[in-house]
C-alpha cells in the first residue's frame, strides 16, 4: 500500500460544524442472514450524531442519499473527516478523492482523511461505534426495517440522554449548534 499524508484534518475542532466525521460502522449479520452496513455521520465537536442509517451495501448511491438528507436537515460542515474506505476515499486516487469527495467539494465541504490504518485519528467516532455495536448489533434485529428502528433509538438516546465526560457531562443535543450553511437545492 502506498503511503499518503493526511489532507489537513482538524483533530481538535473549536466549534460545531467545523468538522463532521463519517464512516460505515463495520457490517454485521442480521437475523435474516443479510448484512447491515450502518452509515454514521456526527459532529466532531459536540459529538451530535446526525444519523446511523442501515444500508445493504457501502456504495456511493446509498451514502450520497443519506448525506443529502442530513445536509438538508442540519446544514453542512466545513470539513468531513473519513477513513480511506469506499465510497469516502481511495489511496489509489489523486489526493484520495472519490466521486463522493468531489461532490463534497462542489458543495463547499473539504473532504479530509485519516492516515491509512490509523482509525485512532478519528477516535471520537470510533468510540461511538463501539457503543453503537453494543446497543444495536449484539444481538442484531431480524431485518433492515427492525434494525433501523434500533439504530434510530440509539441515535436518540446517544444525543439526548447519555451525558459525555468530554462535554462536561452534557449531552450532544445540549452542546450542538446547527450549521448556518445550507445545501443548495440544485447541485452547482
PyMOL commands that set and color helices and strands:
alter all, ss='L'
color gray80, all
select helices_A, chain A and resi 60-74+94-96+99-106+119-136+144-160+165-167+172-175
alter helices_A, ss='H'
color red, helices_A
select strands_A, chain A and resi 19-29+35-43+49-55+79-82+110-113
alter strands_A, ss='S'
color yellow, strands_A
deselect
rebuild
show_as cartoon
